[in-house]
Amino acid sequence: MIDLLVEIGTEELPPKALKKLSEAFTDGIVAGLQDAGLQAHGVFPYAAPRRLAVWLQGVPVRQEDQTIERKGPAVQAAFDKDGNPSKAAEGFARSCGVAFAALQRVETDKGAWLVFRQQQQGQDTADLFPAIVEKSLAGLPIPKRMRWGSGAAEFVRPVHWVVMLADDAIADAKVIDAEILSIRTGRHSYGHRFHAPAPLEIAKPSTYAEQLGGAYVIARFAARREMIQRKVEALAAELGGKAIMPEGLLDEVTALVEWPVPVAGRFEERFLDVPQEALISTMQDNQKYFALVDADGKLMPRFITIANIESNDVAQISAGNERVIRPRFSDAEFFWNQDKKQPLENRREQLKSMVFQQKLGTLYDKSGRVAQLAATIANQLGVDEKLAVRAAELAKCDLVTSMVFEFTELQGAMGRYYAQHDGEPAEVATAMEEQYMPRFAGDELPSTATGRILALAERLDTLAGIFGIGQKPTGAKDPFALRRAALGVLRILIEQQLPLDLADLLDKAADGLTPQLGKKPDTQEALDYILDRLRAYYQEQGIGASLVDAVASLKPTQPLDFDRRVKAVAAFRALTAAESLAAANKRISNILKKVEGVLPETVNASLLQVEAEKVLAAAVQAQQGKVLPLFAAGAYEDALLSLAELREPVDRFFDDVMVMADDAALKNNRIALLNQMRGLFLRVADLSVL
């Protein structure tokens, strides 16, 4: 076994891409080793602003010898009528570089074939490693590569050194001599740009991280991230607060520094009059600071930044960061004060100049349609229609404020603040922000009735409109985020228990679009698209596709009802009777498909001759009395659990009764019985799909 190390030393790598680049680099090398028949016992990735590296522990020193086999033409086609090798056979032999006599025969279940077998000696792993690294580098997710100097090499940033070592733990680690990205490999790395700028000779792969640590570089991304999180939490506690540390910001800061040192800063308390979302946004997005909040979640006039240097004068670093943030906060303060001078309602006219989509009109047009649809939904749910309409009319007005123009990610949140300042009802103000919920998978859902209605109406208008003009999303393009919109609609309807019918809502949305488009758009494609998202929705919950398909085959259009059916089928499938009854439903389905004309539905008791069919008929009749009220109440799980009692009479029926009897009356009566029974199951799902 040997250990391998590769380090690509660069100028500062893009911080938002560093983690992904490291993962891809490591995965590419591991895959390359596996393709060569090699596997490391341990894989340790390293990623810092100026380096990507991988230590591979315990890799076989060489490949095993392999038998290479090439399959040629069938023996039947390998000889002509005189028994001489055919042209195809001779051509195959030439392509293998041997005479025809060197080929062998192999017998398979599809006949005999000519094959060429050759023993290939395994290569040294160290000889294979440079090509594996080069292939991994070539496959990195780099949107645009750059060139530097006079060379032809291309990479995400200029490369200054490459370390490549092999260590068998007996002799000293040796440099694997190669040229990677126009740089000759060696054993010299570099530590921190300021604290340890001199060349650093790496002794062996296993000492790499320790040696860099001595040179003020925490090479492992995860270790550096954990250190930053721990130090920020500790400093925040000293300051009497708690740091806000989004995962993305933590990753980005980790990618910016090699030797993290937390430094506290402060800003004037007067800025706290500005909505804290604006201040937090500029701290995180522009300055990469960690904002601090108190025990009540209120923003404190403090922040923590991460320096990349051990300074003898930390106060200078703190003062510099305070100086940089002050003008940004002043801008936010100015925008806030200016925007408050004009109420949201007065900004509606400005929406007439903002195009939503060329064929679907402006945001003003859209807000009118959404208000109309919101009123319909409010009436169906029995909640205040006026609040829903008011929220819809004001929903997009914050988009024309100076604050949202500068901080686009604050749309909705600033709408809430401006609505509160204007004295709008509390639920209307909250709906300004909740209209965008859920923003992403797993995000919170609207908490108010008006927020839920606005979120639904907004998405349904977009879905009906974009599909109505034939601009449905493709695999690569979804400019209006219709996938996210569809999942948002489903989550709100299902998880917030809203008994609304999607087909009806989309039809109402189409009514609103009719004046704009000159005709009423067809919404069937939009409906199918939304319902298709249910597969992914339930997959995340561990519910298999076949259960979803069993319900979807009946085409229910109320997502809440769909959810109850899926949960019922999932519970039913866990029963011991499920497999037998699913098979019986499949068998019944196949029988009924062969019946020509209208299926009989009425069972004539006088035509029941065999005991097994009498028992099944009685059981079906008894179940009808039990489950029909349950179906009416939407208690699908209880209904299926009751129908599971049909297992034994169904099994006995198929054992003892000939359905397709010669006597037409008997046959039709038995078909009617099976049709009745299957009809009960079809009130929930098509179990034959299972």
C-alpha positions, 0 to 999 in steps of 0.5 A: 500500500502507498499514500498519495498526495496532490495539492494544486496551489493557486491564486485565491479561488472563488469563495462561493465555488470552493466547496463544490470544487473541492468535492468534485476534485476529490470525487473525480480522483476517487472515480479515476482510481476505481476505473483503474481497479484501485481503491483508497482506504481513506480519502481526506480532501483539503480546500483553502483559498489558495489550494485544492488538495487530496490525501489518499491513504492506503492505495494498492501500490499497483494494479492487479494483472488483468485479462482483457477480452474482446468479443468478435463475430459469431462462430457461425459467421466466422467461416465461409462455406469451405471452412476457411476464415471469413473476412469478418473473422480475419478483420477481427484478428487483424484489429487485435494484432494477432493471427486468426489461429490465436483467437478462441471460442466461447460458448454462451446461451446465445451461441458460440463466439470468437474472442481474443484474450490477452493478459495485461500486466498491472501498472504502478499506481504512481504512474497512473496518478498524474493522468487521474488527477488531470482528468479530474481537473478537466471535469471540474464544474468551472463555468469559465476557465482562465489562462495566464502567462504565455502557457496554454493551461486553463483553470479557474485561477492561475496555478503557481505550484503543484505538489504530488507525492507517493509514500510507501511508509518504508522509504521517504516519500517521493515526488511523482514527476509530472507536469500538471497545468503547465507546472512541474510537480514537486514537494514544496507548498506554501503557507499563509501569504503573510505569516509563512510566505516561505516555501514549505517542504512537505515530508509525506502525505500524512504530515501535510495538514499538520505542516500547513497548520504550523504555517498558519493554514487550516487546510481542511475545509470542515475543520476551518468551518467548525473553528469559525463557528465555535469562535464566533459563537464564543465571541457572540456570547461574550458580547451578550448576544447570539450570532446569525450564521446562515449555512451559505454565509458560513461556507463562504467565509470559510472559503475566504480565510486560511487562518480565521480570527474573529474580530468584533465591531459596532455601529451607531444605535440610530441605525437600529431604527432601520428594518433589521432585515436591511441591516442584516442583509447588507452585513451578510451579503456585502461585508460577510459579517455575522450579525448579532441579536439579543435574547429576544431576537432583536438586532444588536449594534454589534457584528463579528467579522473573520480576519485572515491574519493574527494582528498585533492591533486588532482595534485597527481591523475593527475600526476599518470594518466599522468604517466600511459598513457605515456608508452602507447603513447610511444608504439604507437609512436614507432609503427607508426614510424616503420610502416612508413619505409615500404610502404603498397605495400611491405606488400602484400606478407605477406598477403599470410600467413594470412588465410581468410578461409581454403577453400577460401584461404588467404587474398592475394587470397581474395584481388585479387578476390576483385580487380577483382570484384571492376574493374567490378563494377567500369566499370558498374558505369563508374568510374576510374577502376584503383583507385578501383583496387589499393584500393582493392590490398592495402585494407588489407595490414595494417593488418600486421602493428605493429600498427594494430596488437596492436590496432586491432580496428584501421584497415582501419583508419591506412590504410588511414594514411599509404596510405597517407604517401606512396603518394597514390591517396587521394581516394585510401587512403580514401577507405582504411577506407571506406571499413569497412563502415557501421560498424554497424546499422546506421553507416555512408556510404562511401563518395567516389566512390572508397570507395563504390566500395571497400566496396561492392566488399569486402562484396560480395566476402565474401557472395558468398564465405561463402555461396558457401562452405556451411557455411551459418550463423545459428541463433546462429552463424555468424562468418563472420558477414554475416548479417551485410555484407548483410545489408551493401550491401543493404544500399550502393546500396539503399541509395547511389543510385547505379543501380546495379543488385545483381544477376549479382554482385554475379555471377561475384563474383562467377567467381572470386571464381571458380579457388580457389574452382575448380568449380563455386559456386551457388549464389542463396542462397546468393542472397536470404539471402541478399534480405531477409534482406530487411524486417528488413531494411524496418521495421526500417523505419516503412514500413510493411512486407506486402508491402515488400512481395508485391514487393519481390513476383516479385523477383526484384534483383536490390535493388535500383529498389526494394526500388523505388517499395516499396516506390511507394506501400507505397504511393499507399496504402495511397490512398482511392482507394488502398483497393478496387484495392488490393481486386480486384487484389486478386480476379483477381489473384484467377480467373487467377489461375483457368485458364488452359493452357496459359492465353489469352492476346489479347482483342477483342473489338468486343466481348465486350458486357456489358457497364462495360467491354467496359469502363474498356477496354478503361480505361486499354488501356488509362492507358497503354499509360500513365504508360508504359513510367513511368515504363521504367523510374522507376517512379513507384509511378507516375505509381501507382497513375495513375493506381488508376484511375481504381478503379471505372471501376474495381468495376463496372466491377465486379458488372455488368459482369460475367467473367466465361461466358458459351460462351468460347469466351466471357470468354477468352476475359474477362480473357484477359482483367483482365490479361492485367489490372493485368499485369500493376500492376505487373510491380510494385508489386503483390498488391494481397499480400496486 
